[in-house]
Amino acid sequence: MENKKGDLVALASIPLIMTLGNSMLIPILPQISKALKISSLKVSMLITVYAVVAILLIPIAGYLSDRYGRKKIIIPSLIITALGGAVAAVAAWLLSGTSAYYVILAGRFLQGIGAAGAFPIVIPLVGDMFKGEEEVSKSLGIIETSNTFGKVVSPILGALLGSFIWFLPFMAIPFLCLISLVLVLFLVKTPKSNSDDKQSLSEFLKTTKQVLREKGRWLYAIFAIGGIAMFGVFGVLFYLSETLESTYKLDGVVKGLVLAIPLALLCLSSYLAGKFTGKNKVAKKWAGFAGMVLLTGSLIVTGFSDQIYFVVGMMTLGGIGIGMVLPCMDTLLTEGIEKEQRGTITALYSSMRFIGVSLGPPVVSLLLGANHWVLFGTLAAVSAVGGLLTLFAVKPEAKEGDSGGNAYRMDFKQSKAIKKKGLVQK
């Protein structure tokens, strides 16, 4: 991996910058509402529209990356993201009221389009570039760490920039995307693909259906686990953000620093999980299961007290658990899928993660008025489902031999060879 450190730095910049571009806005949403004189529902749409557009377009971006190449999708996606940030920044600077709001919303729509073809494509690209299972595992651990580090920094950076000018976080997005774009253009060297392996749309749909039919049990489980993990992250962050401001009167950078505590441990845990599980797929399953157990247990215990120090402490343990889960699931998914379908399958996984991100805050907001135990009991129940899926549905040991995924790889390549020789009868 020594000769690909530059590639990995460039790729790791993408999830970092995509996360900053979205999550920096969370601490300044009240400022945006006041500046534009719009309701809290309207201001929340600035987050929702980004996520919804990304959810819808990620599978399309995944297919296009399988068909035309990862880098050819990532580069224009970064440009579109930068353009969306620029549109929002100019509107906030030059316009006012509802006129500014709708143009900013259009800019966020563009950002969602760009996001769909950026970070979700990084995961299969790492699988393409790093051949050894241990290298892939460590590299995906770094990618997840970069993604999580963005979540750690974003509430602090967003609050800090917003303290100077409320729309400064919008202005930072094009600059950040430009950095990542330059790094990807000059440092990322993607492996050459064989044009004979490119599938037509009908072939692609047929083989993707075959993958989902043959491997559906563990694929759907990993999809769900990823969504549940992100549901837990953003649900808890929303709870802490609301409670710190409404009950403890913390806002701005101080609130951002408190929110960063569980995320910082999540970041460290993510890196260590990728590093120490290496190429051992069975270890990844059990690390993921242990992470879900830790998250579930911390949520159950949190239900017994709403004292803020206790909640932050328990959520820090939960963050460690989530950090153990994500890189392990990333690697199991990437290593278990043939390259021709890798972009699409990992895109479906990314869509599920975005769904978790989108559902966490509104579900928690509906439960805030309920009993403290009901709120955290509900989150714990959802997390427990993820733990059971990890235990019973994820079967990495089947991938160690030639059955399962390896058998599919043989079938796919043999079918391509047979077609080339004209031995397939109509």
C-alpha positions in Angstrom: 0.0 0.0 0.0 3.1 2.2 0.3 3.0 3.2 -3.4 -0.7 4.2 -3.1 -0.6 6.5 -0.1 -1.3 9.5 -2.3 -4.3 7.8 -3.9 -5.7 6.9 -0.5 -5.2 10.5 0.8 -7.1 11.8 -2.2 -9.9 9.3 -1.8 -10.2 9.9 1.9 -10.6 13.6 1.2 -13.9 12.9 -0.6 -16.0 11.6 2.4 -14.4 14.2 4.6 -15.4 17.1 2.4 -18.9 15.6 1.6 -19.6 15.3 5.3 -18.4 18.8 6.0 -20.5 20.2 3.2 -23.6 18.8 4.7 -23.1 18.6 8.5 -21.6 22.1 8.8 -25.0 23.4 8.3 -26.7 21.6 11.2 -25.4 24.0 14.0 -26.3 27.1 12.0 -29.9 26.1 11.0 -31.4 28.4 13.6 -29.3 31.3 12.3 -30.5 30.6 8.7 -34.1 30.6 9.9 -33.7 34.0 11.5 -31.7 35.5 8.7 -34.2 34.4 6.0 -37.3 34.8 8.2 -38.5 31.2 7.4 -40.0 28.5 9.5 -38.1 25.7 11.1 -39.8 23.2 8.8 -38.6 25.1 5.7 -35.0 25.4 7.1 -35.0 21.6 7.8 -35.6 21.1 4.1 -32.1 22.3 3.4 -30.9 19.0 5.0 -33.8 16.8 3.7 -33.6 17.7 0.1 -29.9 16.9 0.0 -30.4 13.5 1.5 -33.5 12.6 -0.6 -31.8 13.5 -3.9 -28.7 11.5 -2.9 -30.8 8.4 -1.9 -32.6 8.4 -5.3 -29.5 8.9 -7.4 -26.8 6.8 -5.7 -27.9 3.5 -7.4 -27.8 5.3 -10.8 -24.3 6.7 -10.0 -23.2 3.2 -8.9 -24.3 1.6 -12.2 -22.6 4.4 -14.2 -19.4 3.9 -12.3 -19.5 0.2 -13.1 -20.2 0.9 -16.8 -17.8 3.9 -17.4 -15.3 3.9 -14.6 -15.2 5.2 -11.0 -13.1 8.3 -11.6 -15.2 9.4 -14.5 -18.2 9.7 -12.2 -16.4 11.1 -9.1 -14.8 14.1 -10.9 -18.0 15.6 -12.4 -19.8 14.8 -9.1 -17.3 17.0 -7.2 -17.7 19.7 -9.7 -21.5 19.6 -9.4 -21.2 19.7 -5.6 -19.0 22.7 -5.8 -21.4 24.4 -8.1 -24.3 23.7 -5.7 -22.4 25.3 -2.9 -21.5 28.3 -5.0 -25.2 28.8 -6.0 -26.3 28.7 -2.3 -23.5 31.0 -1.2 -24.2 33.7 -3.9 -28.0 33.5 -3.1 -27.3 34.0 0.6 -25.0 36.9 -0.1 -27.0 38.8 -2.7 -30.7 37.9 -2.1 -32.9 37.9 1.0 -36.0 36.3 2.4 -37.9 33.6 0.5 -36.1 34.5 -2.8 -32.8 33.6 -1.2 -34.3 30.5 0.4 -35.5 28.9 -2.8 -32.3 29.5 -4.7 -30.3 28.1 -1.7 -32.6 25.1 -1.8 -31.8 24.7 -5.5 -28.1 24.8 -4.6 -28.6 22.1 -2.0 -30.5 20.0 -4.7 -27.4 20.2 -6.9 -25.2 19.3 -3.9 -27.3 16.2 -3.4 -26.8 15.2 -7.0 -23.0 15.6 -6.6 -22.9 13.7 -3.3 -24.6 10.7 -5.0 -21.6 10.2 -7.3 -18.8 11.1 -4.8 -18.5 9.2 -1.5 -20.6 6.2 -2.5 -18.2 5.5 -5.4 -15.1 5.7 -3.2 -15.9 2.4 -1.5 -16.0 0.2 -4.6 -13.0 2.1 -6.0 -10.9 1.1 -3.0 -11.9 -2.5 -3.6 -10.7 -2.1 -7.2 -7.4 -0.5 -6.4 -6.3 -2.5 -3.4 -6.2 -6.2 -4.2 -5.1 -7.9 -0.9 -8.0 -8.3 1.6 -5.8 -6.9 4.4 -5.0 -3.8 2.3 -8.7 -3.3 1.4 -9.7 -3.6 5.1 -7.1 -1.1 6.3 -7.9 1.3 3.4 -11.7 1.2 4.1 -11.0 1.7 7.7 -9.2 4.9 6.8 -12.1 6.0 4.5 -14.6 5.4 7.3 -12.3 7.3 9.7 -12.1 10.2 7.3 -15.9 10.2 7.0 -16.3 10.1 10.8 -13.7 12.8 11.3 -15.8 15.0 9.1 -18.7 14.5 11.5 -16.4 15.3 14.4 -15.1 18.6 12.9 -18.3 19.8 11.2 -20.3 21.0 14.2 -17.3 22.9 15.5 -16.3 24.3 12.1 -19.9 25.1 11.1 -20.6 27.0 14.4 -17.2 28.8 14.1 -17.7 30.0 10.6 -21.4 30.9 11.3 -20.3 33.1 14.2 -18.6 35.4 11.7 -21.2 35.4 8.8 -24.2 33.1 8.8 -23.7 31.9 5.2 -19.9 31.4 5.5 -20.3 27.6 5.6 -22.0 27.7 2.2 -19.0 29.7 0.8 -16.5 27.1 2.2 -18.1 24.2 0.2 -16.7 25.2 -3.3 -13.3 25.7 -1.8 -13.3 22.3 -0.1 -14.5 20.6 -3.2 -11.8 22.2 -5.3 -9.1 20.7 -3.0 -10.5 17.2 -3.3 -10.9 17.6 -7.1 -7.3 18.5 -7.5 -6.2 15.6 -5.3 -8.3 13.1 -7.2 -7.2 14.4 -10.7 -3.5 14.2 -10.0 -3.1 11.5 -7.4 -5.7 8.8 -8.0 -4.5 6.2 -10.6 -7.4 3.8 -11.3 -6.6 0.3 -12.6 -7.2 -0.2 -16.3 -10.4 -2.1 -17.1 -11.0 -4.6 -19.8 -13.5 -3.2 -22.3 -14.7 -6.8 -23.0 -15.9 -6.9 -19.4 -18.2 -3.9 -19.8 -21.8 -5.1 -19.6 -24.8 -3.9 -21.5 -27.8 -2.6 -19.5 -29.6 -5.9 -20.0 -26.6 -8.0 -19.0 -26.1 -5.7 -16.0 -29.7 -6.0 -14.8 -29.5 -9.8 -15.3 -26.3 -10.3 -13.3 -27.3 -7.8 -10.6 -30.6 -9.7 -10.1 -28.5 -12.9 -10.0 -26.2 -11.5 -7.3 -29.2 -10.4 -5.2 -30.8 -13.7 -5.6 -27.7 -15.8 -4.7 -26.4 -13.5 -2.0 -29.5 -11.7 -0.9 -29.5 -13.0 2.7 -26.2 -11.4 3.8 -26.4 -8.5 1.4 -29.7 -7.3 2.7 -28.5 -7.8 6.2 -25.4 -5.6 5.6 -27.6 -3.0 3.9 -29.9 -2.9 7.0 -27.0 -2.9 9.5 -25.5 0.1 7.7 -28.8 2.0 7.8 -29.4 1.1 11.5 -25.9 2.3 12.4 -26.4 5.7 10.8 -29.9 5.9 12.2 -28.3 5.6 15.7 -25.6 8.2 15.0 -27.9 10.9 13.7 -30.7 10.1 16.1 -28.5 10.5 19.1 -26.8 13.6 17.6 -30.2 15.2 17.1 -31.2 14.4 20.7 -27.9 15.8 22.1 -28.2 18.9 20.0 -31.7 19.7 21.1 -31.1 18.9 24.7 -27.9 20.8 25.0 -29.5 23.9 23.6 -33.0 23.8 25.1 -32.2 22.4 28.6 -28.5 23.3 29.2 -28.4 26.5 27.1 -25.3 25.5 25.3 -24.9 26.7 21.7 -22.2 27.7 19.1 -18.7 26.2 19.4 -19.3 24.9 22.9 -22.2 22.8 21.8 -20.2 21.6 18.8 -17.3 20.5 21.1 -19.7 18.4 23.2 -21.2 16.8 20.1 -17.7 16.0 18.9 -16.9 13.8 22.0 -18.8 10.6 20.9 -17.9 11.2 17.3 -14.2 11.5 18.1 -14.3 8.0 19.7 -16.4 6.7 16.8 -13.6 8.0 14.5 -10.8 6.3 16.5 -12.8 3.0 16.8 -13.5 3.0 13.1 -9.8 3.3 12.3 -8.7 0.6 14.8 -11.4 -1.8 13.6 -10.2 -1.7 10.0 -6.6 -2.0 11.1 -6.8 -4.9 13.5 -9.4 -7.1 11.8 -7.1 -7.1 8.7 -8.2 -9.8 6.2 -9.9 -12.0 8.8 -13.5 -11.9 7.6 -14.8 -14.0 10.6 -13.1 -11.4 12.9 -15.0 -8.7 11.0 -18.3 -10.4 11.6 -17.6 -10.7 15.4 -16.2 -7.2 15.6 -19.4 -5.9 14.0 -21.6 -8.0 16.3 -19.7 -6.8 19.4 -20.1 -3.2 18.1 -23.9 -3.6 17.8 -24.1 -5.2 21.3 -22.1 -2.3 22.7 -24.4 0.2 21.0 -27.6 -1.6 22.1 -26.3 -1.9 25.7 -25.3 1.8 25.9 -28.8 2.8 24.6 -30.6 0.6 27.2 -28.5 2.0 30.1 -29.0 5.6 28.9 -32.8 5.1 29.3 -32.3 5.0 33.1 -31.1 8.6 33.4 -31.4 11.9 31.5 -28.5 13.5 33.3 -26.4 15.1 30.5 -23.0 13.9 31.6 -24.3 10.3 31.9 -26.0 10.5 28.5 -22.8 11.9 26.8 -20.7 9.2 28.4 -23.0 6.3 27.4 -23.3 7.8 23.8 -19.5 7.8 23.6 -19.6 4.0 24.3 -22.3 3.7 21.6 -20.1 5.7 19.2 -17.2 3.2 19.8 -19.7 0.4 18.9 -20.8 2.0 15.7 -17.1 2.7 14.8 -16.5 -1.1 15.1 -19.4 -1.9 12.8 -19.0 0.3 9.8 -15.6 -0.5 8.3 -16.1 -4.2 8.9 -19.4 -4.2 7.0 -17.8 -2.1 4.2 -15.1 -4.6 3.7 -17.3 -7.7 3.8 -19.6 -6.1 1.2 -16.8 -4.9 -1.1 -14.8 -8.2 -0.9 -17.9 -10.3 -1.5 -19.0 -8.7 -4.8 -17.6 -9.1 -8.3 -16.1 -5.9 -9.7 -18.7 -5.6 -12.4 -21.5 -5.2 -9.8 -19.4 -3.7 -7.0 -20.4 -0.1 -7.7 -24.1 -0.8 -7.9 -24.3 -3.0 -4.8 -22.2 -0.7 -2.7 -24.4 2.2 -4.0 -27.5 0.4 -2.6 -25.6 0.1 0.7 -24.8 3.8 0.7 -28.5 4.6 -0.1 -29.5 2.6 3.0 -27.0 4.5 5.1 -28.5 7.8 3.8 -32.0 6.5 4.7 -30.7 6.0 8.2 -29.3 9.5 8.3 -32.6 10.9 7.1 -34.8 8.9 9.5 -32.8 9.4 12.7 -33.6 13.1 13.4 -37.4 13.0 12.6 -38.0 9.8 14.6 -36.2 11.2 17.6 -38.0 14.5 17.3 -41.3 12.6 17.5 -40.2 10.7 20.6 -38.7 13.7 22.4 -42.1 14.4 24.0 -42.4 10.9 25.3 -40.8 9.3 28.3 -36.9 9.3 28.3 -36.9 5.5 28.6 -39.4 5.1 25.6 -37.0 7.2 23.4 -33.9 5.2 24.2 -35.7 1.9 24.5 -36.9 2.4 20.9 -33.4 3.2 19.7 -32.1 0.2 21.6 -34.7 -2.1 19.9 -33.7 -0.9 16.5 -30.0 -1.4 17.3 -30.8 -4.9 18.7 -32.3 -5.8 15.3 -28.9 -4.9 13.7 -27.1 -7.1 16.2 -29.3 -10.1 15.4 -28.8 -9.6 11.7 -25.0 -9.4 12.2 -25.1 -12.6 14.3 -27.4 -14.8 12.2 -27.4 -13.4 8.6 -23.8 -12.3 8.0 -21.9 -15.5 7.1 -18.3 -14.5 6.0 -17.0 -18.0 6.6 -18.8 -19.1 3.5 -16.6 -16.8 1.5 -13.3 -18.4 2.5 -13.6 -21.3 0.0 -14.7 -21.4 -3.6 -18.4 -21.5 -2.9 -20.6 -18.5 -2.4 -19.1 -15.3 -3.9 -16.1 -17.1 -5.5 -18.4 -19.5 -7.2 -20.3 -16.5 -8.6 -17.1 -15.0 -9.9 -16.2 -18.2 -11.7 -19.7 -18.5 -13.2 -19.6 -14.9 -14.4 -16.2 -15.1 -16.0 -16.9 -18.5 -17.6 -20.1 -17.2 -19.1 -18.2 -14.2 -20.6 -15.6 -16.6 -22.0 -18.3 -18.9 -23.5 -20.0 -15.9 -25.1 -16.8 -14.8 -26.7 -16.3 -18.3 -28.2 -19.8 -18.3 -29.6 -20.6 -21.5 -27.7 -23.8 -20.3 -26.1 -26.8 -21.6 -28.2 -29.6 -19.2 -28.7 
